[in-house]
Amino acid sequence: MTTEQVFFITLGFAFVFGAVIGSFLNVVIYRVPAGLSVVSPGSRCPSCETPIRWYDNIPILSYLFLRGRCRHCQASFSPRYALVEALTGVLAAGLWLKVAGPHFQMIGAPARLGAPLPAADVASLPWGSLALIFGLYFFFLAMLVVITFVDLDHYLIPHEFTIPTMIVGVLAAWLLNSDLIATGALAGFFPPVTLASSLIGLFAGALAVIAIFYLYFAARGIEGIGGGDLTLMAVMGAWLGWPALLFVFFASSLQGIAAAGLGALFNASFLRDSREVMAMEDPREVAKRGEDGTELEDTEAAESKEDTEDAEGAEEAPGALAVPFGPFIALAGVQFLFFGEFLGPSLSMSYLYYGI
């Protein structure tokens, strides 16, 4: 086999692996905010509750073959299921290209293009280290996919997602600088995060959002950013290092503003009235109430009814448009991971990574 053949086979495997995990991420995105188990019951049609058989649950392909409908009741499935699977597959393939591409390029460069690849060259690749690097950063990307779609749905970033992700980010920074990684396996990998830059990034990301929260509250008298955004910025610092935070913050802000403008122009569904967002209940609490079967106390119910009547009788001006900020933080983090090395020192702050 040639160098190119081996590389493209592994690249295809990375895409398939990502798409399969993307199918599971769809379950997490739907069930965790609803307080449901991600293990049981198995996948089923939300309309007729018929269990989905394995051959109707093949990532991307089953959706295309069934034209996005249930085989039994013909109810339509959201195209987002296939989108999440495809997106996760593309991210996995891109990550493998970033992690392993330079190594394949090095062993293939001396040989004539298309020449057979010696078995010794294949064996010389640090496969274990490459797999560990890929696995760690794929976890990071997969969690960003989950956080993005949960925030779009519920304007909520559960700490069940962000806190474990930031902990694994610090652990990853330690592992990637340990003896478990073969010498040269991370050569040219950007960003070169150390344990120190990861820990500083974790705290700096959180403190930056806290400062923005209080400044906005002092200026406007309302909350302009949520607690989930705070922990998500800490996640970015833990995985990408503190020098990345400046790019992540400004890129996410600019892209969020642009998306809000375009969304308002085209009446996008992800934009909501800020008063509606503030009144939204945590879906996990709603699910918990339903499971317990408890009712609101009489006084609470009466107050709720009065508030509803007052709201119906008042003619209030609509509140400001609210935009979920989490997806744009995640997008900026992905952009920095994949393209940070091409941004130049003034945007990537690459020179700061080697000072600590």
N, C-alpha and C positions, 0 to 999 in steps of 0.2 A: 504494500500500500504506500501511496505517496504521502508526503507531509500534509498536503492539502486535503486529501481524503480522510486521514485520521482526524484532522482538526474539524472538518465539517461534520463528520459523524458525531464527534463529541459535542459540537455546537447544536446539532439537531436534538441530541439527547437532552441537552440543557433546556431547550425550548419545550420539549415534551414534559420534562420534569416540572418546569415552571407552570405549564398549563394544568397539569394534574393537581399541583398544590393550589393553583388558582381556583379549581373546583371546590376544594375544601375551604378556601378563604370566603367563597360565597356563603357557605354555611355559617362561618364565624360572623360575617357581616350582618346576616339576618338574625341569627339566634342569640348571640351574646347580648346585644342591647335589649332583647325581649326577655332576657332572663331564662333562656332555654338551654338545654344541654346540646353540645355540638357533636355528641357521640350517638345519642339515642333520642328519638327514632331515626332510622335511616332516611335518605332523601326521598321525598314524596311530593306529589303534585299539591300545591297549596289550595287548589279548587276542589278536587274530588278526593284528595288524600290517598290516592293510589300510590303504593311504593314504586319508585322508579327503578327499573331493572338495570343491570350493569351495562347492557348494550345500548341503553338510552341515556346513559350517564357518562359517555365518552366526551371529554372536554372539547369544546368547539364543534367537533364533527356531528355529535348527536343533535345539537341545536340547529345546525344547518340542514341535516338530513330530515328532521321532523318539522322544519320551517318554524321553529320556535313555538311549537304547540305540544300539549300533552297527547300521548298516543291514545289514551283512553277517553278523555272527556273533550279533547280538542281545545281546552282553555289555553290562551296564549301565555307564554313565559316572557319575562322582561328580557330584552336583548342585552341587558347589563350582565347577565350571567356569562354569556359568551365573551363579552367585553373584558370582564375581570380575568377570565381564563387566558384570553389572548394577551392582555396587558402583562400578566404575570409571566407568561411564556416569553414575551419579548424582553422583559427586564432580566429574566434568567439568562437568555441567550446573550444579551448585551453585557451582562456581568461576566460570563465565561469568556467572551471576547476580550474584555478588559484584563481579566486575571491570567488567562492562559495564552492569549494571542501573542504577546511578546516572546514567550518561550518557544512556541511553535515557529515563530518567525526566525529566531536565532538558530534553531537546529535545521531549518529548511533553507536558510540563506546560502550556506556553502555548497549545497547540492544543486545540480541542474534542475530547473523547473520541471516537475513531472517525474523526476527520477524516483525509484523506489526508496522508501525510508528505511534505513537499517534498523533492525530490532534493537540494537544497542542504543541508538539515539532515542527510541521510544522509551526504553527502560530508564534512560538517564534523566528524563523529565521528573521533577519533584511532585509526583502525582498526589501523594498524601498531603503535602503542604498546599498544593493548588486546590484540592478538594476542601480542605479546612478553611482556606481564605474564602472560597466561593460560598461554602455553607454559612459562614458567619455573616457575610454581607447580603446573602440572599434572605436570611432571616430579617435583617434590617429592612430590605426592600419590601418583603411580604407584609411586614407590620405597617409600613407606610401605605400600602394598598388598602389594608383593612381600615386604618384610621381615616383615610381619605373618604371612603364611601360611607362609613358610619357617620362622619361629621356632615357629609352632604345630606344624609337622611334625617339626622336627629339634632344637628347643631350641637353635637356632644362628642367629646373625645374621652372615653372611659380611661381611668387610671389603670384599669386592669390590662390595658394595652401598653401605655407609655412607661409605667414604672418598670415592668420586667424588661422592656426594650432598652431603657437606659442602663439598667444593671448589666444586661448582656453586652451592651456597647463598651462599658468599662472593662468587662471581662475579656472582650475581644481585643481591646487595645493591649491588654497584658499578654494574651495568647500570641498575638501577631508579633510581639517583640520577645518571645520566649524561644527556648531551644526546640520547641515543637515544630517551628517553621524552619525549613532547610535554608541554608545560606544562599542568598540570591533569589529566593522564591518571590520576594516582594520588590525585587529590583525594578525601579521605574514606576511602582504602583503609587498612585496619588488618590487621596492625601495620605502622607506618611504619618499616621497618628501614633503618638506615644501614650503611655499610661498617664503621664503628667498632663499632656495637652487634652486628653480625654476627660480627666477629672476637672481641670480648669474649665473646659468647655461645658461640662454638665452644670456646674454652678453658675458660670457666666451667662449661659442661655436662660436659666431660670430667673436670675436677678435682672437681666435686661427686660424681660417681659413684665416682671413685677414693677419695675420703674415706669414702663410705658403704661401699665394699668393705672397707677396712681396719678400720673401726669394727665392722662385722658380723663380720668374721673374728676380731677381737680378743675379741668378746663370745661368739661361738658356736664358734669354732675351725673353721668351714667357710666355703666361698665362698657368699655369698648373692646375688651378682650377677655377670654375665659380662662379658667384654671387649666383646662386641657391644653390650650395653646402654650401655657407656661411649661408644662411638663414635656410637650412636644419639642420646644426649643431646647430644653435640656437634653432630650434624645439626640437632637442634631449635634449639639456640642460634644456629647459622649462618643458618637460614632465618627464625626468628621473633624473633631478637634476645634479648639476655641478660635483659630484664625478663620474658620469657615463661617462663623456666626454673622459677620458683617454682610457677606454676600447673601446668605440665606435670608436675613431680615429684610434687606432692601429689595432683593429679587422677589420675595414673596409679597411684599407690600405693593410693589409696582404692578406685578401680575394680578394681584387681588383687586387693585383699583381698576385696572384695564378690564378685567372680567366683570366687575360690578357695572362699569359703564356700558359694556356690550350687553350684559344681561338685562339692564334696565331698558336699553334700546329695543331689545328683542323679546322682552317680557319672559326672561328665563325662569325656570321653575326653582332653581336653587336660591333665588333671592326671596326674602320674606320680610314682612313688616317687623321692625325691631321689637315692637310691643308683643307681637305674636310669639317671637322667639323667647322673650323674657318670661312669657306665661307658659311656655312648653314645659311639661313634666318629664322627668327622667323616665324613659320607657321601662327601665328595670324596676322602678318603684311602682309603676302602674301594674306591671306583671306580678309583683309581689303582693299587691293588694288583691289582685284577682285570684291568686293562688290561696291566700288566706281566707278569702270570702268575706272580709271585713267591710263594713260600711263606714262612711264618714259619720262622725258624731253629729247629733242633731244641730248643735250650735254652729258647727262648721258647715253643715249642709245649708242652714238658713243664711249664713253669711255669704256662701257661694252663690245662693239664689239671688240675694240682694245685689251682689256685685254684677251678676249677669244682667239683671233688670236695669241697673244703672248704666251698664255698658250699652245695652240695647237702646235706652232712651236718650243717650247723649250723642251728639253729633260732633265727634272728635276728628281732628285732622289726622291723616295717616302718619304713622311714625316713620323714622328714617329707615332706609333699606339696610338689612343686615346681610352680611356675607360670611359664610363659614371660612375662617382663616386657615384652619388646619390643612386643607388640601393644597393651599398655596405654599405653606411651609414645607410640606412633603415634596411638592414639585420642585421647589428651589433646592432641597436637599439632594434629590435625584440628579438634578442638573449639575450640582457641584461635584457629586461623586463621579459622574461620567465625563463631564466636560471641564471640570475645574482646572486641569492641567493645561488647557488650551486658552484660558482666559487672560493669561499674562499676570505678572506679579502684582499689578495694581488692583486687580479684581480678585485673584485667587489668594492673595497674601501668602504665596508659596514660601517666601523668604522667612516668614515667621515660624514655619514648621520646624526649621532646623535650629532654632534658637533655644528650644526647650524640650 
